[in-house]
Amino acid sequence: MEQVNSDGHGPSGPFVSGQRVLVAAKRGYPQAIARLLNEAIPWSGVTSNVQWETQTLVITLQGEELPAADTIVTFIETGLRRLAAPAIQQVRIQGQTRSDSWHQDLPLLPIPTPPPAPFTQPEITPASVSAKTVLPPRRVPPVPTNSSPPHPRSLRPRTLIGLGTLGAIALLGYGWQLRPHWQLAQAVWPLITLFTTPAATINPVTFVQAEALPTALPAPGEADISPTPLSSPSPVETWPVSPGDESLPTPIAPVPSPPVEPTEPSPLPPVDPWEQAIRHALQAADLNQRAKFRHEWEAVAAQWQQAIAFLRSVPAAHANYDLAQQKIMEYSRNLAYASGNVSTAIGITLGHPDDAITVKAVGDMVPGVDFPHRRLPPNGGRQLFDAVRPALDHADLVLGNFESTLTIHPHPAKDVRRPNVYAFRTPPAFAEILRLAGFDVLSVANNHSMDFGLTGFQDTIRHIEAAGMKAIGRKDQILYLERQGVTIALIGFSYFDFHNSVHHLEAAKRLVRQANEKATIVIISVHMGAEGTAAMHVRNRQEIFFGEARGNPVLFSRTMIDAGADLILGHGPHVPRAIERYGNKLIAYSLGNFVGYGGLSSAAETGYSLILEVQMDRLGNFIAGQIIPVHIDGEGIPKLDRQFRTVKLVDRLNRSDFPQTPLTITPQGLLQRRS
């Protein structure tokens, strides 16, 4: 009996070639099937085993919690039917938790292709569809028109020499050997989408042949053209599953119907191919707004392809025949663009680590204050970051939370005579110190940004930007940056209403969706949670500190990722917290303090600090990372920590707070994906 574990490794070792995986999976090899399944499983903390028992393929899903059995069966059945492996005729699907287990046998009989549903939308005139080419609003790099795309190293190479970065990639076991050329992309794309497309959205119509497409794809400038939005159709229906229903479906005995008089069936109205084409064009235009993930680009391409097929069947006598012929070329360009994005996404995701986007982030920073007493580092703070500056290098983006103000405004907005009330003010010249340390973006969405009122808040942003950095934290603000040809959006949140608030989830989701219309990667910096060494653990509940509601960190972070965010960087508790891998995204619940000269405590775990390094693919998915440990001395100055105290602390918090998260922290601080 041959068995493969959830990491996709078996007796013959890991598969490193997309072609080999495809061939092996179609031949029924459990290693290859497990590889596909484990890449596609959408439920956190769920792992799988695959093995043959006699003539039955046994797939076992294990976890602390599993979704409903019919959801799992539908998910696996969809992928296996798309795989169409002749050797797999009988499947047994098993679910195992600590308290329960079940199994269901699944014969893989062919499913007849249903005819297209009759069009029931109200009459649509040619004027209801824009004559412009409908292009996705996302700035995805255009697909080259020649037959051999550029080698990945023709992109701007990055030498990732941050502490431990190369070791993280080497230990990760990620399939970087794969290269993003068209033949490989065409082979690998069906593998990745086998389990990710719902059965109801599988399209029976074959893609338009290559000779039917124009030779040139949209120019880079054209990708930014956004036509007048079309009316959105109803979303594609999927098989309904009752939430929390863990029982297996049971057959229902048919109820006999009373006899009725036979009647002449009413003839179905003839299908108008023009109306069907417009219907699919509207669906494609709607999907363009949500085409962040690879399988959504495939769905967009499928809708354009169906629209073209219907346009070709419009008869010459049809009133819209001439317009249909014009639309064929327009929709073909859209199809080519969407199909190219599918292949490009695969090439990017399976590309070389030199093409990854590297982000480094730190927590709360108060580099010195001059109110109410002068407590500033010597030499104007020029040596404040000397010990950690090399560790902040070699990143595409460096972020931090600036928890003070840069102003000379004399009047605080707080009564600092009261206990536990502080107003931080830092000389504006320190903005240049932060820039020289390597920071690109500073968040000012925190509980000290308004210490000197609106004047101090505006002064802080002005001095940050005058020094050559960017600030985030204004309400409804989305900052867009370009890195390695990828558009990155950054949004700052806090638990106050004068920033983007963690308490208003619907408004937060709208902001993230808005960011996704222009950006490929969305990063959120958020100030939330209770403070101090008693608040190191994070739970899925509202946190209260000094009578203030400071948000539910787990609910907010996961909701933002579900809405389309790619990386959550938390700060505010003044101590490190756990790091969770949620799906293919990363959540750092608190990065602790980073510098606190004269303003922040460094006692006990408040002095445990870190530089979080995160490597993402060009779609925002987590690849690898590292906790670079830092310790803050008694004066509040950061220094690299050779005792790795922060690594040990975060690993302990992860095991306590998120034991099922598929993330491993090595003793050296490397963050590795775990299936």
URSUL-V177261 format. One record per residue. N is the residue number from 1. RES is the residue in three letters. SS is DSSP state (H for helix, E for strand, - for the rest). PSI is psi as a letter, one per 40 degrees, with the letter a starting at -180 (NA if undefined). D_FIRST is the distance of its C-alpha to the first C-alpha in Angstrom with 2 decimals. Layout:
# URSUL-V177261
N_RES_SS_PSI_D_FIRST, N_RES_SS_PSI_D_FIRST
This chain:
# URSUL-V177261
1_MET_-_h_0.00, 2_GLU_-_h_3.81, 3_GLN_E_i_6.47, 4_VAL_E_i_10.17, 5_ASN_-_i_13.15, 6_SER_-_e_16.34, 7_ASP_-_e_18.13, 8_GLY_-_e_16.27, 9_HIS_-_i_15.20, 10_GLY_-_a_11.98, 11_PRO_-_d_11.59, 12_SER_-_e_14.33, 13_GLY_-_i_16.67, 14_PRO_-_i_18.54, 15_PHE_-_h_19.77, 16_VAL_-_e_23.53, 17_SER_-_h_24.68, 18_GLY_H_d_25.20, 19_GLN_H_d_25.17, 20_ARG_H_d_21.78, 21_VAL_H_d_20.30, 22_LEU_H_d_21.97, 23_VAL_H_d_20.89, 24_ALA_H_d_17.24, 25_ALA_H_d_17.20, 26_LYS_H_d_19.00, 27_ARG_-_e_16.47, 28_GLY_-_e_13.71, 29_TYR_-_h_12.05, 30_PRO_H_d_10.74, 31_GLN_H_d_12.72, 32_ALA_H_d_15.81, 33_ILE_H_d_15.61, 34_ALA_H_d_15.26, 35_ARG_H_d_18.21, 36_LEU_H_d_20.28, 37_LEU_H_d_19.60, 38_ASN_H_d_20.42, 39_GLU_H_d_23.51, 40_ALA_H_e_24.72, 41_ILE_-_h_24.15, 42_PRO_-_e_27.81, 43_TRP_-_h_27.53, 44_SER_-_h_28.28, 45_GLY_-_e_26.02, 46_VAL_-_h_23.03, 47_THR_E_i_19.63, 48_SER_E_i_16.33, 49_ASN_E_i_12.54, 50_VAL_E_h_10.58, 51_GLN_E_i_7.04, 52_TRP_E_h_6.27, 53_GLU_E_h_6.50, 54_THR_-_b_8.30, 55_GLN_-_e_11.08, 56_THR_E_h_11.24, 57_LEU_E_h_10.85, 58_VAL_E_h_10.91, 59_ILE_E_h_13.39, 60_THR_E_h_14.62, 61_LEU_E_h_18.06, 62_GLN_E_i_19.51, 63_GLY_-_i_23.09, 64_GLU_-_d_26.31, 65_GLU_-_i_27.50, 66_LEU_-_i_25.93, 67_PRO_-_i_28.00, 68_ALA_-_i_28.46, 69_ALA_H_d_25.50, 70_ASP_H_d_27.17, 71_THR_H_d_27.71, 72_ILE_H_d_24.02, 73_VAL_H_d_23.13, 74_THR_H_d_25.98, 75_PHE_H_d_25.05, 76_ILE_H_d_21.45, 77_GLU_H_d_22.64, 78_THR_H_d_25.38, 79_GLY_H_d_23.20, 80_LEU_H_d_20.77, 81_ARG_H_d_23.83, 82_ARG_H_d_25.41, 83_LEU_H_d_22.43, 84_ALA_-_f_22.71, 85_ALA_-_h_19.47, 86_PRO_-_d_19.77, 87_ALA_-_e_16.05, 88_ILE_-_h_15.79, 89_GLN_-_d_17.60, 90_GLN_E_h_16.12, 91_VAL_E_h_15.26, 92_ARG_E_h_14.97, 93_ILE_E_h_16.78, 94_GLN_E_i_16.91, 95_GLY_E_h_19.61, 96_GLN_E_h_19.93, 97_THR_-_a_23.14, 98_ARG_-_d_24.63, 99_SER_-_e_26.57, 100_ASP_-_i_24.73, 101_SER_E_i_21.53, 102_TRP_E_i_21.14, 103_HIS_E_i_18.96, 104_GLN_E_h_20.04, 105_ASP_E_i_18.74, 106_LEU_E_h_19.95, 107_PRO_E_h_20.61, 108_LEU_-_g_21.54, 109_LEU_-_i_24.83, 110_PRO_-_i_27.37, 111_ILE_-_h_30.01, 112_PRO_-_i_33.56, 113_THR_-_h_35.51, 114_PRO_-_i_38.37, 115_PRO_-_i_41.86, 116_PRO_-_i_43.46, 117_ALA_-_i_45.23, 118_PRO_-_i_49.03, 119_PHE_-_h_50.92, 120_THR_-_e_52.90, 121_GLN_-_i_54.23, 122_PRO_-_i_58.06, 123_GLU_-_h_59.89, 124_ILE_-_h_59.18, 125_THR_-_i_61.77, 126_PRO_H_d_61.25, 127_ALA_H_e_62.94, 128_SER_H_e_60.18, 129_VAL_-_h_57.83, 130_SER_-_i_58.90, 131_ALA_-_e_59.70, 132_LYS_-_i_58.22, 133_THR_-_h_54.77, 134_VAL_-_h_52.42, 135_LEU_-_i_50.61, 136_PRO_-_i_48.27, 137_PRO_-_e_50.17, 138_ARG_-_i_47.53, 139_ARG_-_g_48.49, 140_VAL_-_h_45.41, 141_PRO_-_h_46.18, 142_PRO_-_i_47.03, 143_VAL_-_h_44.83, 144_PRO_-_i_46.48, 145_THR_-_e_47.87, 146_ASN_-_i_47.16, 147_SER_-_d_44.01, 148_SER_-_h_42.85, 149_PRO_-_i_42.87, 150_PRO_-_i_44.06, 151_HIS_-_i_41.86, 152_PRO_H_d_40.75, 153_ARG_H_e_42.99, 154_SER_H_e_45.96, 155_LEU_-_i_45.66, 156_ARG_-_h_47.52, 157_PRO_-_i_45.39, 158_ARG_-_h_45.12, 159_THR_-_h_44.76, 160_LEU_-_g_42.87, 161_ILE_-_f_44.22, 162_GLY_-_i_44.44, 163_LEU_-_h_43.46, 164_GLY_-_e_39.79, 165_THR_H_d_39.11, 166_LEU_H_d_37.69, 167_GLY_H_d_35.55, 168_ALA_H_d_34.23, 169_ILE_H_d_33.24, 170_ALA_H_d_31.70, 171_LEU_H_e_29.61, 172_LEU_H_d_28.62, 173_GLY_-_f_26.05, 174_TYR_-_i_27.47, 175_GLY_-_f_27.17, 176_TRP_-_e_30.81, 177_GLN_-_d_30.26, 178_LEU_-_h_30.40, 179_ARG_-_i_33.93, 180_PRO_-_g_35.69, 181_HIS_-_i_36.69, 182_TRP_H_d_36.80, 183_GLN_H_d_34.12, 184_LEU_H_d_31.56, 185_ALA_H_d_32.85, 186_GLN_H_d_32.53, 187_ALA_H_d_28.91, 188_VAL_H_d_27.93, 189_TRP_H_d_29.97, 190_PRO_H_d_27.80, 191_LEU_H_d_24.75, 192_ILE_H_d_26.62, 193_THR_H_e_28.24, 194_LEU_-_d_25.28, 195_PHE_-_e_24.93, 196_THR_-_e_28.48, 197_THR_-_h_30.68, 198_PRO_-_i_31.26, 199_ALA_H_d_30.79, 200_ALA_H_e_34.54, 201_THR_H_e_35.37, 202_ILE_-_h_33.26, 203_ASN_-_h_35.96, 204_PRO_-_e_35.95, 205_VAL_-_h_38.73, 206_THR_-_i_37.97, 207_PHE_-_i_39.55, 208_VAL_-_h_42.97, 209_GLN_-_i_42.90, 210_ALA_H_d_43.94, 211_GLU_H_e_47.24, 212_ALA_H_e_48.30, 213_LEU_-_i_48.21, 214_PRO_-_i_51.04, 215_THR_-_d_50.61, 216_ALA_-_i_51.66, 217_LEU_-_i_49.93, 218_PRO_-_h_51.91, 219_ALA_-_i_53.76, 220_PRO_H_d_52.94, 221_GLY_H_d_56.06, 222_GLU_H_d_55.21, 223_ALA_H_e_52.08, 224_ASP_H_e_54.38, 225_ILE_-_h_56.35, 226_SER_-_h_55.81, 227_PRO_-_i_57.45, 228_THR_-_h_58.85, 229_PRO_-_h_55.95, 230_LEU_-_i_55.10, 231_SER_-_h_54.70, 232_SER_-_h_51.15, 233_PRO_-_i_49.43, 234_SER_-_i_47.26, 235_PRO_-_i_43.80, 236_VAL_-_h_40.92, 237_GLU_-_i_39.67, 238_THR_-_i_36.12, 239_TRP_-_h_34.53, 240_PRO_-_h_36.23, 241_VAL_-_h_34.25, 242_SER_-_h_36.16, 243_PRO_-_h_35.93, 244_GLY_-_e_34.28, 245_ASP_-_h_33.10, 246_GLU_-_e_29.78, 247_SER_-_i_29.79, 248_LEU_-_i_27.86, 249_PRO_-_h_30.17, 250_THR_-_i_31.55, 251_PRO_-_i_33.15, 252_ILE_-_h_36.91, 253_ALA_-_h_38.90, 254_PRO_-_h_41.28, 255_VAL_-_h_44.91, 256_PRO_-_h_47.29, 257_SER_-_i_49.87, 258_PRO_-_i_53.53, 259_PRO_-_i_54.91, 260_VAL_-_i_56.63, 261_GLU_-_h_59.09, 262_PRO_-_h_57.62, 263_THR_-_i_58.78, 264_GLU_-_h_58.87, 265_PRO_-_i_55.98, 266_SER_-_h_57.23, 267_PRO_-_h_56.53, 268_LEU_-_i_54.26, 269_PRO_-_i_56.13, 270_PRO_-_i_55.36, 271_VAL_-_h_52.94, 272_ASP_-_h_54.90, 273_PRO_H_d_52.79, 274_TRP_H_d_55.03, 275_GLU_H_d_54.34, 276_GLN_H_d_50.59, 277_ALA_H_d_50.75, 278_ILE_H_d_52.70, 279_ARG_H_d_50.24, 280_HIS_H_d_47.30, 281_ALA_H_d_49.54, 282_LEU_H_d_50.34, 283_GLN_H_d_46.68, 284_ALA_H_d_45.98, 285_ALA_H_d_48.97, 286_ASP_H_d_47.75, 287_LEU_H_d_44.23, 288_ASN_H_d_45.94, 289_GLN_-_e_47.10, 290_ARG_-_e_43.57, 291_ALA_-_f_41.75, 292_LYS_-_d_40.62, 293_PHE_-_i_36.89, 294_ARG_H_d_35.21, 295_HIS_H_d_34.06, 296_GLU_H_d_37.67, 297_TRP_H_d_39.00, 298_GLU_H_d_36.77, 299_ALA_H_d_38.28, 300_VAL_H_d_41.75, 301_ALA_H_d_41.18, 302_ALA_H_d_39.94, 303_GLN_H_d_43.15, 304_TRP_H_d_45.40, 305_GLN_H_d_43.67, 306_GLN_H_d_44.26, 307_ALA_H_d_47.83, 308_ILE_H_d_48.46, 309_ALA_H_d_47.10, 310_PHE_H_d_49.53, 311_LEU_H_d_52.38, 312_ARG_H_d_51.99, 313_SER_-_e_52.44, 314_VAL_-_h_55.68, 315_PRO_-_i_58.35, 316_ALA_-_d_61.45, 317_ALA_-_e_63.65, 318_HIS_-_i_61.94, 319_ALA_-_d_64.20, 320_ASN_-_f_61.68, 321_TYR_H_d_60.74, 322_ASP_H_d_62.35, 323_LEU_H_d_60.78, 324_ALA_H_d_57.36, 325_GLN_H_d_57.74, 326_GLN_H_d_58.59, 327_LYS_H_d_55.64, 328_ILE_H_d_53.19, 329_MET_H_d_53.79, 330_GLU_H_d_53.89, 331_TYR_H_d_50.58, 332_SER_H_d_49.07, 333_ARG_H_d_49.97, 334_ASN_H_d_48.37, 335_LEU_H_d_45.20, 336_ALA_H_d_45.17, 337_TYR_H_d_45.68, 338_ALA_H_d_42.89, 339_SER_H_d_40.46, 340_GLY_H_d_41.52, 341_ASN_H_d_40.86, 342_VAL_H_d_37.27, 343_SER_H_d_36.80, 344_THR_H_d_38.93, 345_ALA_H_d_36.98, 346_ILE_H_d_33.71, 347_GLY_H_d_35.53, 348_ILE_H_d_36.96, 349_THR_H_d_33.84, 350_LEU_-_f_31.83, 351_GLY_-_a_34.92, 352_HIS_-_i_36.08, 353_PRO_H_d_36.87, 354_ASP_H_d_40.47, 355_ASP_H_e_40.61, 356_ALA_-_i_39.56, 357_ILE_E_h_42.20, 358_THR_E_h_42.90, 359_VAL_E_h_44.65, 360_LYS_E_h_46.13, 361_ALA_E_i_47.59, 362_VAL_E_i_49.52, 363_GLY_E_b_50.98, 364_ASP_E_h_54.54, 365_MET_E_h_57.39, 366_VAL_E_g_61.01, 367_PRO_-_e_62.48, 368_GLY_E_i_65.82, 369_VAL_E_i_68.40, 370_ASP_-_e_72.17, 371_PHE_-_h_72.67, 372_PRO_-_e_73.99, 373_HIS_-_i_74.09, 374_ARG_-_h_73.45, 375_ARG_E_g_70.23, 376_LEU_E_i_69.26, 377_PRO_-_i_67.52, 378_PRO_H_i_69.81, 379_ASN_H_f_70.61, 380_GLY_H_e_69.88, 381_GLY_H_e_66.18, 382_ARG_-_d_65.67, 383_GLN_-_e_63.52, 384_LEU_-_d_61.64, 385_PHE_-_e_58.34, 386_ASP_-_d_58.73, 387_ALA_-_d_55.94, 388_VAL_-_e_53.29, 389_ARG_H_d_54.53, 390_PRO_H_d_52.27, 391_ALA_H_e_49.19, 392_LEU_H_e_50.38, 393_ASP_-_i_50.58, 394_HIS_-_f_48.16, 395_ALA_-_i_47.22, 396_ASP_-_d_47.93, 397_LEU_E_h_49.16, 398_VAL_E_h_50.40, 399_LEU_E_i_51.18, 400_GLY_E_i_52.85, 401_ASN_E_h_54.53, 402_PHE_E_h_58.29, 403_GLU_-_f_59.46, 404_SER_-_a_63.17, 405_THR_-_i_65.90, 406_LEU_E_g_67.63, 407_THR_-_i_71.16, 408_ILE_-_e_74.70, 409_HIS_-_h_75.37, 410_PRO_-_e_77.29, 411_HIS_-_h_76.52, 412_PRO_-_i_73.24, 413_ALA_-_e_71.93, 414_LYS_-_i_71.02, 415_ASP_-_g_73.17, 416_VAL_-_e_71.95, 417_ARG_-_e_74.29, 418_ARG_-_i_71.86, 419_PRO_-_i_69.17, 420_ASN_-_f_65.72, 421_VAL_-_h_67.13, 422_TYR_-_i_66.87, 423_ALA_-_h_68.07, 424_PHE_-_h_66.70, 425_ARG_-_h_68.75, 426_THR_E_h_68.03, 427_PRO_-_h_70.54, 428_PRO_-_d_69.66, 429_ALA_-_e_69.71, 430_PHE_H_e_66.35, 431_ALA_H_d_64.68, 432_GLU_H_d_65.13, 433_ILE_H_d_63.52, 434_LEU_H_d_60.39, 435_ARG_H_d_60.34, 436_LEU_H_d_60.71, 437_ALA_H_e_57.79, 438_GLY_-_e_55.62, 439_PHE_-_h_55.29, 440_ASP_-_d_55.10, 441_VAL_E_h_54.94, 442_LEU_E_h_56.25, 443_SER_E_h_55.65, 444_VAL_-_e_58.78, 445_ALA_-_g_57.19, 446_ASN_-_i_57.67, 447_ASN_-_e_60.06, 448_HIS_-_e_62.51, 449_SER_-_d_63.01, 450_MET_-_f_66.00, 451_ASP_-_d_67.58, 452_PHE_-_f_70.64, 453_GLY_H_a_70.53, 454_LEU_H_d_69.98, 455_THR_H_d_72.14, 456_GLY_H_d_69.93, 457_PHE_H_d_66.78, 458_GLN_H_d_68.21, 459_ASP_H_d_69.56, 460_THR_H_d_66.14, 461_ILE_H_d_64.52, 462_ARG_H_d_67.47, 463_HIS_H_d_67.36, 464_ILE_H_d_63.58, 465_GLU_H_d_63.90, 466_ALA_H_d_67.09, 467_ALA_-_e_65.19, 468_GLY_-_e_62.72, 469_MET_-_i_59.84, 470_LYS_E_i_58.74, 471_ALA_E_i_58.85, 472_ILE_E_i_56.77, 473_GLY_-_e_57.64, 474_ARG_-_i_60.26, 475_LYS_-_h_59.63, 476_ASP_-_e_57.91, 477_GLN_-_h_57.60, 478_ILE_-_h_54.74, 479_LEU_E_h_54.94, 480_TYR_E_h_53.49, 481_LEU_E_i_52.83, 482_GLU_E_h_51.49, 483_ARG_E_h_49.11, 484_GLN_-_f_47.66, 485_GLY_-_e_48.52, 486_VAL_E_h_46.67, 487_THR_E_h_48.73, 488_ILE_E_h_48.08, 489_ALA_E_h_49.64, 490_LEU_E_h_50.54, 491_ILE_E_h_51.77, 492_GLY_E_h_53.24, 493_PHE_E_i_53.00, 494_SER_E_a_54.51, 495_TYR_-_e_55.37, 496_PHE_-_i_58.91, 497_ASP_-_e_60.17, 498_PHE_-_e_62.17, 499_HIS_-_a_58.87, 500_ASN_E_h_55.86, 501_SER_E_i_54.87, 502_VAL_-_e_51.52, 503_HIS_-_e_52.95, 504_HIS_-_g_53.34, 505_LEU_H_d_49.79, 506_GLU_H_d_50.81, 507_ALA_H_d_53.28, 508_ALA_H_d_50.73, 509_LYS_H_d_48.17, 510_ARG_H_d_50.89, 511_LEU_H_d_51.71, 512_VAL_H_d_48.12, 513_ARG_H_d_47.87, 514_GLN_H_d_51.19, 515_ALA_H_d_49.94, 516_ASN_H_e_46.90, 517_GLU_-_d_49.31, 518_LYS_-_d_50.48, 519_ALA_-_i_47.91, 520_THR_-_d_44.33, 521_ILE_E_h_43.75, 522_VAL_E_h_45.31, 523_ILE_E_h_45.85, 524_ILE_E_h_47.36, 525_SER_E_h_49.39, 526_VAL_E_h_50.03, 527_HIS_E_h_52.27, 528_MET_-_i_51.10, 529_GLY_-_i_50.36, 530_ALA_-_i_52.25, 531_GLU_-_i_53.52, 532_GLY_-_i_53.34, 533_THR_H_e_51.19, 534_ALA_H_e_50.82, 535_ALA_H_f_49.17, 536_MET_-_d_46.25, 537_HIS_-_i_43.65, 538_VAL_-_h_43.04, 539_ARG_-_i_42.35, 540_ASN_-_g_42.14, 541_ARG_-_i_45.78, 542_GLN_-_h_49.33, 543_GLU_-_h_50.72, 544_ILE_E_h_54.40, 545_PHE_E_h_56.47, 546_PHE_-_f_60.27, 547_GLY_-_e_60.40, 548_GLU_E_h_58.78, 549_ALA_E_h_55.74, 550_ARG_-_f_53.58, 551_GLY_-_i_50.72, 552_ASN_-_g_47.18, 553_PRO_H_d_45.30, 554_VAL_H_d_41.80, 555_LEU_H_d_43.03, 556_PHE_H_d_45.18, 557_SER_H_d_42.65, 558_ARG_H_d_39.79, 559_THR_H_d_42.28, 560_MET_H_d_43.54, 561_ILE_H_d_40.12, 562_ASP_H_d_39.41, 563_ALA_H_e_42.78, 564_GLY_-_e_41.87, 565_ALA_-_i_42.58, 566_ASP_-_d_40.38, 567_LEU_E_h_41.47, 568_ILE_E_h_43.26, 569_LEU_E_h_45.45, 570_GLY_E_i_46.92, 571_HIS_E_i_49.91, 572_GLY_-_d_52.60, 573_PRO_-_e_51.36, 574_HIS_-_e_52.61, 575_VAL_-_i_49.45, 576_PRO_E_i_45.96, 577_ARG_-_a_43.40, 578_ALA_-_i_39.65, 579_ILE_E_h_38.01, 580_GLU_E_h_35.57, 581_ARG_E_h_33.23, 582_TYR_E_h_33.61, 583_GLY_-_b_31.42, 584_ASN_-_e_32.11, 585_LYS_E_i_35.53, 586_LEU_E_h_37.03, 587_ILE_E_h_39.45, 588_ALA_E_h_41.58, 589_TYR_-_d_43.37, 590_SER_-_h_46.10, 591_LEU_E_e_46.94, 592_GLY_-_a_49.63, 593_ASN_E_i_52.97, 594_PHE_E_d_53.48, 595_VAL_E_h_57.20, 596_GLY_E_f_59.75, 597_TYR_-_h_62.98, 598_GLY_-_e_65.49, 599_GLY_-_d_63.52, 600_LEU_-_i_60.08, 601_SER_-_i_59.08, 602_SER_-_f_56.83, 603_ALA_-_i_56.62, 604_ALA_H_b_53.29, 605_GLU_H_e_50.37, 606_THR_H_e_52.84, 607_GLY_H_e_53.09, 608_TYR_E_h_49.34, 609_SER_E_i_48.95, 610_LEU_E_i_46.68, 611_ILE_E_h_46.52, 612_LEU_E_h_43.46, 613_GLU_E_h_42.13, 614_VAL_E_h_39.92, 615_GLN_E_h_38.54, 616_MET_E_i_37.87, 617_ASP_-_i_37.02, 618_ARG_-_e_39.86, 619_LEU_-_e_38.71, 620_GLY_-_e_38.91, 621_ASN_-_i_35.23, 622_PHE_E_h_34.55, 623_ILE_E_d_33.17, 624_ALA_E_i_34.05, 625_GLY_E_a_36.94, 626_GLN_E_i_38.70, 627_ILE_E_h_40.91, 628_ILE_E_h_43.86, 629_PRO_E_h_45.41, 630_VAL_E_i_49.15, 631_HIS_E_h_51.57, 632_ILE_E_h_54.98, 633_ASP_-_a_57.81, 634_GLY_-_d_60.69, 635_GLU_-_e_62.62, 636_GLY_-_e_59.80, 637_ILE_-_h_58.96, 638_PRO_E_h_55.28, 639_LYS_E_i_53.88, 640_LEU_E_h_50.42, 641_ASP_-_h_48.79, 642_ARG_-_e_47.37, 643_GLN_-_e_46.22, 644_PHE_-_f_43.72, 645_ARG_H_d_44.92, 646_THR_H_d_44.12, 647_VAL_H_d_40.52, 648_LYS_H_d_39.99, 649_LEU_H_d_41.77, 650_VAL_H_d_39.87, 651_ASP_H_d_36.48, 652_ARG_H_d_37.63, 653_LEU_H_d_38.87, 654_ASN_H_d_35.66, 655_ARG_H_d_33.64, 656_SER_H_d_36.24, 657_ASP_H_d_37.09, 658_PHE_-_g_33.96, 659_PRO_-_d_30.96, 660_GLN_-_e_28.57, 661_THR_-_h_30.05, 662_PRO_-_g_27.55, 663_LEU_E_h_29.83, 664_THR_E_h_29.81, 665_ILE_E_h_33.15, 666_THR_-_i_33.14, 667_PRO_-_d_35.94, 668_GLN_-_e_37.72, 669_GLY_-_e_37.80, 670_LEU_E_h_35.35, 671_LEU_E_h_33.91, 672_GLN_E_h_30.38, 673_ARG_E_i_28.26, 674_ARG_-_h_25.24, 675_SER_-_NA_22.60
